[in-house]
Amino acid sequence: MSNPSSVGRTRVIGFGALLALALNGVIGSAIFALPAQVAGLFGGAAPVSYFGVALVTLAIVLCFAELGSRFERDGGPYLYAREAFGPFIGFQTGWVFALSRLASVAAISNASAAYAGHLVPWLATPLGRGLYISIILLALTGLNVLGVRQGALAVVLLTIGKLLPLGVFVAVGLGSAPAVELGPAVLPPLSGAVEAALLLVFAFGGFETASIPTEEMVSPRRHLPVALVTSLLLIAVVYASIQFVAQRAVPDLARSPAPLATAAEAFLGAPGALLIGLGAVVSTLGTASGNLLVAPRLLHALASNGQLPSVLARLHPRFHTPHVAVALFAACAWALALSSNFGALAAASSVGRLMVFGTSCAAVLALRREPAPDAQRVFTVPGGAAVPVLGASLCLLLLAGCSRTQLLATATLVATGALLYAVARAVAARTAARQQVRPDTR
């Protein structure tokens, strides 16, 4: 099924760029603090815990792989929910997902400014922080307006830039870090089990952003499933390797406020801490860049279906990018990043991600009931309903462990989305009525 909004779009995101998008969406600022938390939860079993969580997360990733193999239109989770459950559920999924990405860019921009402030103290001042956030968001916005090729190239280069310092950390650490015992393996108490699961599942979240800009991918139905599964496996290896080296270098890693910098300094000295600091800056920039590439495509998809103002569906006449959607998303992220009022959105973003995951797993079962042309059946998750049910059940279990603040913030966002949806429907109905009356008044 063709999409009018895709006219003029350029398919330039090949498999390599798509894999970079998935990796970049997951490996962000969290990895620079995560090892301390995971060491505190699992002790000597911390490196292995990543593979256990990756195995569980695989159920969700496989659902996205099957859904991604069905469509060549933009939207990702929004498109899957709309096709499976109708326009209202689709809009709510897209709305919550877009706001979670907005909160993510705001939070990541602040994290990037904080890391940069450690390297250049002036950037830690209010003026320096504001100027830094403004410059990076303006530069990334410009790249994504100029063309999807430029935006995708920026993501690829920044992904390489974030993986190189981590690769050096692991390689040098394995060869020269003092051989400290990892300590006994422990399991978190039952009361903290859900908290631990939330922490690790969210550490693997972000791959879903790669499913959104489908209309600019080369062979998306073939490449997207492979890229999603490959990224999960690579991320598990990267996380486990970093955890192993960090715990091997620092005896009491769980107490370290900057675990990777502390570990790098243990076997590389001051240059090691500087390397990790630079890696953190590049990593946060890469994640922000990826969100600025994919999130506006979601707004564009919503607008193309009449669920947001039509101005967001416009494509630049020269660059063929959704320039209005890119500019609006970046402007909102900038305002949110410079304020201190994004706490509610940040709290809701974690719940929103679970809602998106759960809805997408359920969409697999709903869409399987509809006959599809053979050309669309590129990939089907084996095991019948077992994997989608497992993925949806995991999301429900984790939702039950979310805080009251997170659930209330998400309920507010959902209610706001329902109001916007009703307004959009009313405006569309009024516009359609006017178009029907106009010929009769001639």
C-alpha positions as CSV (number, residue, x, y, z in Angstrom):
1,M,0.0,0.0,0.0
2,S,1.5,3.3,-1.1
3,N,1.5,6.4,1.1
4,P,1.1,9.8,-0.5
5,S,3.3,11.3,2.2
6,S,6.2,9.3,1.0
7,V,6.4,11.0,-2.4
8,G,9.8,12.5,-2.8
9,R,11.3,10.5,0.1
10,T,14.7,9.0,-0.5
11,R,15.6,5.5,0.5
12,V,19.2,5.8,1.7
13,I,19.2,4.1,5.1
14,G,20.9,0.8,4.3
15,F,21.5,-2.1,6.7
16,G,24.6,-0.5,8.2
17,A,22.9,2.7,9.0
18,L,19.9,0.8,10.3
19,L,22.0,-1.3,12.6
20,A,23.7,1.9,13.9
21,L,20.3,3.4,14.6
22,A,19.3,0.4,16.7
23,L,22.6,0.3,18.6
24,N,22.6,4.1,19.0
25,G,19.1,4.0,20.4
26,V,20.1,1.7,23.2
27,I,23.6,2.6,24.1
28,G,23.3,6.1,25.5
29,S,24.3,7.8,28.7
30,A,23.0,5.0,31.0
31,I,25.9,2.7,30.4
32,F,28.3,5.1,32.1
33,A,26.4,4.8,35.4
34,L,24.7,1.4,35.0
35,P,27.6,-0.9,36.0
36,A,27.5,0.4,39.6
37,Q,23.8,-0.3,39.9
38,V,24.0,-3.7,38.4
39,A,27.0,-4.7,40.5
40,G,25.0,-3.7,43.6
41,L,22.1,-5.8,42.5
42,F,23.8,-9.0,41.3
43,G,27.4,-9.0,42.7
44,G,29.7,-11.3,40.8
45,A,26.9,-12.5,38.5
46,A,26.4,-9.0,37.1
47,P,28.1,-9.6,33.7
48,V,26.0,-12.7,33.2
49,S,22.8,-10.9,34.1
50,Y,22.9,-8.9,30.9
51,F,22.6,-12.1,28.8
52,G,19.6,-13.3,31.0
53,V,17.8,-10.0,30.4
54,A,18.7,-10.0,26.7
55,L,17.1,-13.4,26.4
56,V,13.9,-12.1,28.0
57,T,14.0,-8.9,25.9
58,L,14.4,-11.1,22.8
59,A,10.7,-11.9,23.0
60,I,9.8,-8.2,22.5
61,V,12.5,-7.7,19.9
62,L,11.2,-10.6,17.8
63,C,7.7,-9.1,17.9
64,F,9.1,-5.9,16.5
65,A,11.1,-7.9,13.9
66,E,7.9,-9.6,12.7
67,L,5.9,-6.3,12.6
68,G,8.8,-4.6,10.8
69,S,8.8,-7.2,8.1
70,R,5.2,-6.4,7.2
71,F,5.3,-2.7,6.4
72,E,7.2,-0.2,4.3
73,R,5.5,2.9,5.8
74,D,6.7,5.2,8.5
75,G,5.5,5.0,12.1
76,G,6.9,1.9,13.8
77,P,4.9,1.2,16.9
78,Y,2.2,3.8,16.0
79,L,1.7,2.1,12.6
80,Y,1.5,-1.4,14.1
81,A,-1.0,-0.3,16.8
82,R,-3.2,1.6,14.3
83,E,-3.3,-1.3,11.8
84,A,-4.0,-3.8,14.6
85,F,-6.4,-1.9,16.9
86,G,-7.7,1.1,15.0
87,P,-6.9,4.9,14.9
88,F,-7.5,5.7,18.6
89,I,-5.1,3.1,20.0
90,G,-2.7,3.9,17.3
91,F,-2.8,7.6,18.1
92,Q,-2.3,7.0,21.8
93,T,0.6,4.7,21.1
94,G,2.2,7.3,18.8
95,W,1.4,10.2,21.2
96,V,3.0,8.5,24.3
97,F,6.0,7.3,22.3
98,A,6.6,10.8,20.9
99,L,6.5,12.4,24.3
100,S,8.8,9.7,25.8
101,R,11.3,10.5,23.0
102,L,10.9,14.2,23.7
103,A,11.6,13.7,27.4
104,S,14.6,11.5,26.4
105,V,16.2,14.2,24.2
106,A,15.7,16.8,27.0
107,A,17.2,14.5,29.7
108,I,20.1,13.4,27.4
109,S,20.9,17.0,26.4
110,N,21.2,17.8,30.1
111,A,23.4,14.7,30.7
112,S,25.6,15.7,27.7
113,A,26.0,19.2,29.2
114,A,26.9,17.7,32.6
115,Y,29.6,15.4,31.0
116,A,30.9,18.3,28.9
117,G,31.0,20.5,32.1
118,H,33.4,17.9,33.7
119,L,35.7,18.4,30.8
120,V,35.3,22.2,30.4
121,P,34.3,23.7,33.7
122,W,32.8,26.8,32.1
123,L,30.1,24.6,30.5
124,A,28.9,23.7,34.0
125,T,27.8,27.3,34.6
126,P,24.2,28.2,33.8
127,L,25.2,30.2,30.8
128,G,27.6,27.6,29.5
129,R,25.0,24.8,30.0
130,G,22.4,26.8,28.1
131,L,24.7,27.7,25.3
132,Y,26.0,24.1,25.0
133,I,22.4,22.6,24.8
134,S,21.3,25.3,22.3
135,I,24.3,24.7,20.0
136,I,24.1,20.9,19.9
137,L,20.3,20.9,19.3
138,L,20.6,23.5,16.6
139,A,23.4,21.6,14.9
140,L,21.6,18.3,15.0
141,T,18.4,19.9,13.8
142,G,20.2,21.5,10.8
143,L,21.7,18.1,9.9
144,N,18.3,16.4,10.0
145,V,16.6,19.1,7.9
146,L,19.3,19.0,5.3
147,G,18.5,15.4,4.4
148,V,18.0,11.9,5.8
149,R,21.4,11.0,4.3
150,Q,23.1,13.6,6.5
151,G,21.1,12.7,9.5
152,A,21.8,9.0,9.1
153,L,25.5,9.7,8.5
154,A,25.7,11.7,11.7
155,V,24.1,8.8,13.6
156,V,26.6,6.3,12.1
157,L,29.6,8.5,12.9
158,L,28.4,9.2,16.4
159,T,27.7,5.5,17.0
160,I,31.2,4.6,15.9
161,G,32.5,7.5,18.1
162,K,30.7,6.2,21.2
163,L,31.7,2.5,20.6
164,L,35.4,3.3,20.1
165,P,36.1,4.5,23.6
166,L,34.1,1.7,25.1
167,G,36.0,-0.8,22.9
168,V,39.4,0.7,24.1
169,F,38.1,0.5,27.7
170,V,37.3,-3.2,27.3
171,A,40.4,-4.2,25.3
172,V,42.9,-2.4,27.5
173,G,41.0,-3.4,30.7
174,L,41.1,-7.1,29.8
175,G,44.8,-7.0,29.3
176,S,46.0,-4.7,32.0
177,A,43.3,-4.3,34.7
178,P,44.3,-5.7,38.1
179,A,42.6,-9.1,38.6
180,V,40.2,-8.3,41.3
181,E,37.7,-11.0,42.3
182,L,34.2,-10.1,41.1
183,G,32.7,-11.2,44.4
184,P,30.0,-13.7,45.1
185,A,26.9,-13.9,42.9
186,V,23.8,-12.5,44.5
187,L,20.1,-12.2,43.6
188,P,18.1,-9.1,44.5
189,P,15.4,-9.6,47.1
190,L,11.9,-10.3,45.9
191,S,10.9,-6.7,46.8
192,G,13.6,-5.4,44.5
193,A,13.3,-7.9,41.7
194,V,10.9,-5.8,39.7
195,E,13.1,-2.8,40.2
196,A,16.1,-4.7,39.0
197,A,14.1,-6.0,35.9
198,L,12.9,-2.5,35.1
199,L,16.5,-1.2,35.3
200,L,17.9,-3.8,32.9
201,V,15.0,-4.0,30.5
202,F,15.1,-0.2,30.1
203,A,18.9,-0.5,29.6
204,F,18.1,-2.6,26.5
205,G,15.3,-0.3,25.4
206,G,15.6,2.2,22.5
207,F,15.9,-0.4,19.6
208,E,12.3,0.4,18.7
209,T,13.2,3.8,17.4
210,A,14.9,2.2,14.4
211,S,11.5,0.9,13.2
212,I,10.1,4.4,12.6
213,P,11.7,5.9,9.4
214,T,10.7,2.9,7.2
215,E,10.0,5.0,4.1
216,E,13.6,6.0,4.0
217,M,15.1,2.5,4.4
218,V,16.5,0.3,1.7
219,S,14.5,-3.0,1.8
220,P,13.1,-2.4,5.2
221,R,11.1,-5.7,5.4
222,R,14.3,-7.7,5.0
223,H,16.8,-5.5,6.8
224,L,14.8,-4.4,9.9
225,P,14.3,-7.8,11.5
226,V,17.9,-8.7,11.1
227,A,19.1,-5.3,12.4
228,L,16.9,-5.5,15.5
229,V,18.0,-9.0,16.5
230,T,21.7,-8.4,15.7
231,S,21.7,-5.2,17.7
232,L,20.3,-7.0,20.8
233,L,23.0,-9.6,20.6
234,L,25.8,-7.0,20.1
235,I,24.5,-4.9,23.0
236,A,24.4,-7.8,25.4
237,V,28.1,-8.6,24.5
238,V,29.1,-4.9,24.9
239,Y,27.3,-4.5,28.2
240,A,28.6,-7.7,29.7
241,S,32.2,-7.0,28.6
242,I,32.1,-3.5,30.1
243,Q,30.6,-4.8,33.4
244,F,33.3,-7.5,33.7
245,V,36.2,-5.1,33.1
246,A,34.8,-2.5,35.5
247,Q,34.1,-5.0,38.3
248,R,37.6,-6.5,37.7
249,A,39.2,-3.1,38.0
250,V,37.3,-1.6,41.0
251,P,36.7,-3.8,44.1
252,D,33.7,-1.8,45.3
253,L,32.2,-0.8,42.0
254,A,28.7,-0.5,43.5
255,R,29.7,2.5,45.5
256,S,31.2,4.5,42.7
257,P,29.3,7.5,41.4
258,A,31.2,7.3,38.1
259,P,32.0,3.6,37.7
260,L,33.5,3.6,34.2
261,A,35.6,6.7,34.8
262,T,36.8,5.2,38.1
263,A,37.6,1.9,36.4
264,A,39.4,3.5,33.4
265,E,41.5,5.6,35.8
266,A,42.5,2.5,37.7
267,F,44.3,1.0,34.7
268,L,44.8,4.0,32.4
269,G,45.3,6.8,34.8
270,A,44.0,10.3,34.1
271,P,43.9,9.7,30.3
272,G,41.5,6.9,30.9
273,A,39.1,9.1,32.8
274,L,39.4,11.7,30.0
275,L,38.7,9.0,27.4
276,I,35.5,7.9,29.2
277,G,34.4,11.6,29.6
278,L,34.8,12.2,25.9
279,G,33.0,8.9,25.2
280,A,30.1,10.0,27.4
281,V,29.7,13.3,25.5
282,V,29.8,11.6,22.1
283,S,27.4,8.9,23.4
284,T,24.8,11.4,24.5
285,L,25.1,13.4,21.3
286,G,24.6,10.2,19.3
287,T,21.4,9.3,21.2
288,A,20.0,12.8,20.8
289,S,20.9,12.8,17.1
290,G,19.1,9.4,16.6
291,N,16.0,10.7,18.3
292,L,16.0,13.8,16.2
293,L,16.1,11.6,13.1
294,V,13.3,9.2,14.0
295,A,10.9,11.1,16.3
296,P,9.9,13.8,13.8
297,R,9.1,10.9,11.3
298,L,6.5,9.7,13.9
299,L,5.0,13.2,14.1
300,H,4.9,13.2,10.3
301,A,3.2,9.9,10.2
302,L,0.5,11.0,12.7
303,A,-0.1,14.2,10.7
304,S,-0.2,12.3,7.4
305,N,-3.1,10.3,8.8
306,G,-5.0,13.5,9.9
307,Q,-4.3,13.0,13.7
308,L,-2.0,16.0,14.1
309,P,-2.0,19.4,12.3
310,S,-1.3,18.9,8.6
311,V,1.6,21.3,8.6
312,L,3.6,18.6,10.3
313,A,3.1,16.4,7.3
314,R,4.9,18.8,5.0
315,L,8.2,17.8,3.3
316,H,10.9,20.2,2.4
317,P,10.7,20.9,-1.4
318,R,14.4,20.5,-1.8
319,F,15.6,18.1,1.0
320,H,12.5,15.9,1.1
321,T,12.6,15.9,4.9
322,P,9.7,16.6,7.4
323,H,11.4,19.9,8.2
324,V,8.4,21.3,10.2
325,A,8.2,18.2,12.3
326,V,12.0,18.2,12.9
327,A,12.0,21.9,13.9
328,L,9.0,21.6,16.2
329,F,10.3,18.5,17.9
330,A,13.8,20.2,18.4
331,A,12.3,23.4,19.7
332,C,10.1,21.5,22.3
333,A,13.1,19.5,23.3
334,W,15.2,22.6,23.7
335,A,12.6,24.4,25.9
336,L,12.2,21.2,28.0
337,A,16.0,20.7,28.4
338,L,16.5,24.3,29.5
339,S,13.7,24.1,32.1
340,S,13.6,22.0,35.2
341,N,10.1,20.9,34.6
342,F,10.6,17.7,32.6
343,G,10.4,15.4,35.7
344,A,6.9,14.3,35.0
345,L,7.6,13.5,31.4
346,A,10.8,11.7,32.3
347,A,8.9,9.6,34.8
348,A,6.2,8.8,32.3
349,S,8.6,7.9,29.6
350,S,9.6,4.7,31.2
351,V,5.9,3.6,31.5
352,G,5.3,4.9,28.0
353,R,8.0,2.6,26.7
354,L,6.3,-0.4,28.4
355,M,3.0,0.6,26.9
356,V,4.5,0.7,23.4
357,F,6.2,-2.6,23.9
358,G,3.1,-4.3,25.2
359,T,0.8,-2.9,22.5
360,S,3.3,-4.0,19.8
361,C,3.5,-7.5,21.2
362,A,-0.3,-7.7,21.2
363,A,-0.4,-6.3,17.6
364,V,1.5,-9.3,16.4
365,L,-1.4,-11.6,17.4
366,A,-4.0,-9.2,16.0
367,L,-2.3,-8.8,12.6
368,R,-1.7,-12.5,12.2
369,R,-5.5,-13.0,11.9
370,E,-5.5,-10.8,8.8
371,P,-4.5,-12.5,5.5
372,A,-1.4,-11.0,4.1
373,P,0.2,-11.3,0.7
374,D,3.1,-13.7,0.6
375,A,5.4,-10.8,-0.2
376,Q,4.7,-9.4,3.2
377,R,5.6,-12.6,5.1
378,V,9.3,-12.0,5.3
379,F,9.6,-13.0,8.9
380,T,7.3,-14.8,11.4
381,V,8.3,-15.4,15.0
382,P,8.4,-19.2,15.6
383,G,6.4,-20.8,18.3
384,G,2.9,-19.5,17.5
385,A,1.5,-17.2,20.1
386,A,4.0,-18.1,22.8
387,V,6.6,-15.3,22.1
388,P,4.1,-12.4,21.7
389,V,2.2,-13.6,24.8
390,L,5.5,-13.8,26.7
391,G,6.5,-10.3,25.6
392,A,3.1,-8.8,26.5
393,S,3.1,-10.5,29.9
394,L,6.6,-9.2,30.7
395,C,5.4,-5.7,30.0
396,L,2.3,-6.1,32.3
397,L,4.5,-7.5,35.0
398,L,6.9,-4.6,34.8
399,L,4.0,-2.1,34.7
400,A,2.8,-3.5,38.0
401,G,6.1,-2.6,39.5
402,C,6.2,1.1,38.3
403,S,5.8,3.8,40.9
404,R,2.6,5.7,41.5
405,T,4.2,8.9,40.3
406,Q,5.1,7.2,37.0
407,L,1.6,5.7,36.5
408,L,-0.2,9.0,37.4
409,A,2.1,11.0,35.0
410,T,1.3,8.5,32.2
411,A,-2.4,8.6,32.9
412,T,-2.3,12.3,32.5
413,L,-0.5,12.0,29.2
414,V,-3.0,9.4,28.0
415,A,-6.0,11.6,29.0
416,T,-4.4,14.6,27.2
417,G,-3.9,12.4,24.1
418,A,-7.6,11.4,24.2
419,L,-8.6,15.0,24.3
420,L,-6.3,15.9,21.4
421,Y,-7.7,12.9,19.5
422,A,-11.3,14.1,20.0
423,V,-10.4,17.6,18.9
424,A,-8.6,16.3,15.8
425,R,-11.7,14.2,14.9
426,A,-14.0,17.1,15.4
427,V,-11.9,19.4,13.2
428,A,-11.7,16.7,10.5
429,A,-15.4,16.1,10.6
430,R,-16.1,19.9,10.3
431,T,-13.6,20.2,7.3
432,A,-15.3,17.2,5.6
433,A,-18.7,18.7,6.1
434,R,-17.6,22.0,4.6
435,Q,-16.2,20.2,1.6
436,Q,-19.5,18.4,1.0
437,V,-21.6,21.6,1.3
438,R,-19.4,23.7,-0.9
439,P,-20.4,22.2,-4.3
440,D,-24.1,22.5,-3.5
441,T,-23.8,26.2,-2.9
442,R,-22.6,27.0,-6.4
